[in-house]
Structures are given as C-alpha cells and as structure tokens.
C-alpha cells in the first residue's frame, strides 16, 4: 500500500516537472541543442535526481529531448529539416486519421469538432487582442485539442497517440512563429472554417485538402526555402 502511494507521488512529481520543462522547451527558454544537466535542472525546477531523470526520459520518448553518448541529455535540435520531417509525419498521421474518422464518425463527433473549433477561435481572438505567455499557452492547447478531435473518430488509440506526439514536437516551431509575429490569424481563421465546413459536409477529399492547407500554413509560415 505504502509502495503504491510513494509511486503515485513520484508519478505526480514527474508529471509536474515534465509539464514545466515541456513548456520551457516550447517557449525557447531551454534552447535547441542545449545540454540538460540534472543538478542544474533540479535547482531550477525541483524534484529528486531520480524524478528528473525519469522526466527527461519521458520527454525523450516524446521527441523533445535526446539522450547523448555521454549518458546525458540535451534539447532536441530545431532545424528546418527537423520541421519538414515533423510536418511530413504529422500530415501522414492526420490525413489517415481524418479519412478513417469521416468514414466512422457520428453526429456526436461533429459536435465535438464544432466545440473545439469554437474554443480555438475564442483563444485566437483573445491572443490577437492581448498577447502574453498565459494566452499563448491557452491558444496552443486549443490548437492541440482541435487537431486531436479531427482524428479521434478513427477510434485508434495508437493513431491518436502518434498524432499528439508529432503535434507536441511541432509546437515550439509554432510558438516561435507566434513570438516573431509571423502567424496570419485572419488566414488561419479562413483555413479552419474551410476545414470544419468540409468535415461537416462529409466531403472527405475537400476535408483532407483543407487539413493539408491548414497544417502546412500553420507550420511553414515564413520558413526560408519553402
């Protein structure tokens, strides 16, 4: 009993630490390729050596952190090639999930798509009016929820897990564009609306095309050589 309680507390600590490091990697506080020394991280974020190491292993599985040959860790690189590869995989997974979902979905799913889209539009409107880190996080989570709901009707937990993994790997690129003022929110609103309308019309080809436009525009805005 006590062993289970201790493990539960440790899992909670790891989850809290992972959320904090994930946020700081996404916002660029922890820079690409930066070495992550456990003792220095403990001083900044708390936790024990064991819990911090477990946190870094978790983030490594998510693709945000890499283990080094010297048994250490560093923040994963963030080059344009990385972005293109993440975008390629994200599109492959989300196209498949949307196609399967449209074939298997019901009216309840349509309602969840509408709700996620409404929440996303509200957060984008708030962010345009008053940009700050708290609103940026709310916006990013709304983006994440909207992307996730589009594939959930495929009823494939593994596909949904992959979708979230590649979304999470892409978020620091998106947040960098946000910080640099390179996101066109008016264009995003039009792309989202076109996607939702195609989904509700059950027009699979139009929905997949709209998804590609939305995700590619979201991730590649202002990227050199595109």
C-alpha positions in Angstrom: 0.0 0.0 0.0 2.7 2.5 1.0 4.8 1.5 -2.0 1.9 2.3 -4.3 1.4 5.6 -2.6 5.0 6.5 -3.0 5.0 5.5 -6.6 1.9 7.6 -7.2 3.5 10.6 -5.6 6.6 10.1 -7.7 4.5 9.9 -10.9 2.8 13.2 -9.9 6.2 14.9 -9.4 7.4 13.6 -12.8 4.2 14.9 -14.5 4.6 18.3 -13.0 8.3 18.5 -13.9 7.5 17.3 -17.5 4.9 20.0 -17.9 7.3 22.7 -16.8 10.2 21.5 -19.0 7.8 20.9 -21.9 6.6 24.5 -21.6 10.1 26.0 -21.4 11.3 23.9 -24.4 8.2 25.1 -26.4 8.8 28.7 -25.5 12.5 28.6 -26.2 13.6 29.1 -22.6 15.5 25.9 -23.0 17.2 26.3 -26.4 17.6 23.7 -29.1 20.7 21.5 -28.5 21.1 22.9 -25.0 22.7 20.4 -22.6 20.4 19.5 -19.8 22.3 18.8 -16.6 20.2 17.1 -13.9 21.6 19.0 -11.0 21.1 22.4 -12.7 17.5 21.4 -13.7 16.8 20.3 -10.1 17.8 23.7 -8.8 15.5 25.4 -11.3 12.6 23.1 -11.3 12.8 21.0 -8.1 12.4 17.2 -7.8 15.0 14.5 -7.0 17.7 13.1 -9.2 15.5 10.1 -9.9 12.4 12.1 -10.7 14.3 14.5 -13.0 15.9 11.6 -14.9 12.5 10.0 -15.3 11.2 13.3 -16.6 13.9 13.6 -19.2 13.3 10.0 -20.3 9.6 10.9 -20.7 10.5 13.9 -22.8 12.9 11.9 -24.8 10.1 9.5 -25.7 8.1 12.5 -26.9 11.0 13.7 -29.1 11.6 16.9 -27.2 14.8 15.7 -25.5 17.7 13.5 -26.8 20.0 11.2 -24.8 23.7 11.8 -25.6 26.5 9.4 -25.9 27.9 10.5 -22.5 24.7 9.4 -20.7 23.4 12.9 -20.6 20.5 14.8 -22.2 20.1 17.8 -24.5 17.1 19.6 -26.0 16.4 18.2 -29.5 17.6 20.3 -32.4 15.2 22.5 -34.3 16.4 22.9 -37.8 14.3 23.5 -40.9 15.0 19.8 -41.8 13.6 18.8 -38.4 10.5 20.9 -39.1 9.9 19.4 -42.5 10.3 15.9 -41.2 7.9 16.6 -38.3 5.4 18.2 -40.7 5.7 15.2 -43.1 4.9 12.7 -40.3 2.1 14.9 -38.8 0.4 15.2 -42.1 0.7 11.5 -42.8 -1.0 10.6 -39.5 -3.6 13.3 -39.5 -4.7 12.6 -43.1 -5.1 9.0 -42.3 -7.0 9.7 -39.1 -9.3 12.2 -40.7 -10.2 9.8 -43.6 -10.9 7.0 -41.2 -12.8 9.3 -38.9 -15.1 10.6 -41.6 -16.0 7.0 -42.5 -16.7 6.0 -38.9 -17.9 9.2 -37.2 -21.3 10.2 -35.9 -23.2 13.4 -35.0 -21.7 13.5 -31.5 -18.2 13.7 -33.1 -19.4 16.6 -35.3 -20.5 18.4 -32.1 -17.0 17.9 -30.6 -15.4 19.3 -33.7 -17.6 22.4 -33.6 -16.9 22.9 -29.9 -13.1 22.5 -30.4 -13.2 25.0 -33.3 -15.2 27.5 -31.2 -12.8 27.3 -28.4 -9.9 27.8 -30.8 -11.4 30.8 -32.4 -12.1 32.4 -29.0 -8.5 31.9 -27.8 -7.1 33.3 -31.1 -9.3 36.4 -30.8 -8.1 36.9 -27.2 -4.5 36.4 -28.3 -4.7 38.9 -31.1 -6.1 41.5 -28.7 -3.6 40.8 -25.9 -0.6 38.7 -26.4 1.1 37.1 -23.4 2.5 33.8 -22.3 -0.6 32.6 -20.5 -2.8 33.3 -23.5 -0.2 31.7 -25.8 -0.4 28.5 -23.8 -4.2 28.6 -23.8 -4.1 29.0 -27.6 -1.6 26.3 -28.1 -3.7 23.8 -26.0 -6.8 24.9 -28.1 -4.8 24.2 -31.3 -3.8 20.8 -29.8 -7.4 19.9 -28.9 -8.7 20.9 -32.4 -6.1 18.8 -34.1 -6.8 15.8 -31.8 -10.5 15.8 -32.2 -10.2 15.7 -36.0 -8.6 12.2 -35.8 -10.4 10.8 -32.7 -13.3 9.4 -34.7 -10.9 6.9 -36.3 -11.2 5.1 -32.9 -7.5 4.2 -33.0 -5.7 4.9 -29.7 -2.3 4.3 -31.2 -3.0 6.7 -34.1 -4.2 9.3 -31.7 -1.0 8.9 -29.6 1.1 9.3 -32.7 -0.9 12.4 -33.7 -0.3 14.0 -30.3 3.4 13.1 -30.4 4.0 14.8 -33.7 1.8 17.8 -32.7 3.9 18.2 -29.5 7.1 18.1 -31.4 5.8 20.8 -33.7 4.6 23.2 -31.1 7.9 25.0 -30.4 8.2 25.9 -34.1 4.6 27.3 -34.0 5.3 29.2 -30.8 8.4 30.7 -32.3 6.4 32.0 -35.2 3.9 33.4 -32.7 6.7 35.2 -30.8 8.1 36.6 -34.0 4.7 37.9 -35.2 4.7 35.7 -38.3 1.3 34.0 -37.9 -1.5 35.3 -40.1 -4.6 34.8 -37.8 -7.0 36.0 -40.5 -5.8 33.4 -42.9 -5.8 30.8 -40.1 -9.5 31.6 -39.4 -10.4 31.1 -43.1 -8.5 27.8 -43.2 -10.1 26.5 -40.1 -13.6 27.4 -41.3 -13.0 25.7 -44.7 -11.8 22.6 -42.8 -14.8 22.5 -40.5 -17.3 23.0 -43.3 -15.8 20.2 -45.3 -15.8 17.9 -42.3 -19.5 18.7 -41.6 -20.3 18.1 -45.3 -18.6 14.7 -45.0 -16.6 15.7 -48.1 -13.5 13.6 -47.5 -11.3 14.9 -50.3 -12.1 18.5 -49.6 -11.6 17.9 -45.8 -8.2 16.3 -46.4 -7.1 19.1 -48.8 -8.2 21.7 -46.2 -6.3 19.9 -43.5 -3.2 20.0 -45.6 -3.5 23.7 -46.3 -4.2 24.5 -42.6 -1.4 22.4 -41.1 1.2 23.4 -43.7 0.3 27.1 -43.5 0.4 26.8 -39.7 3.9 25.3 -39.6 5.7 26.7 -42.7 4.8 30.4 -42.5 7.9 32.5 -43.0 10.2 29.4 -43.4 13.1 30.0 -45.8 13.3 28.0 -49.0 9.7 26.8 -49.0 
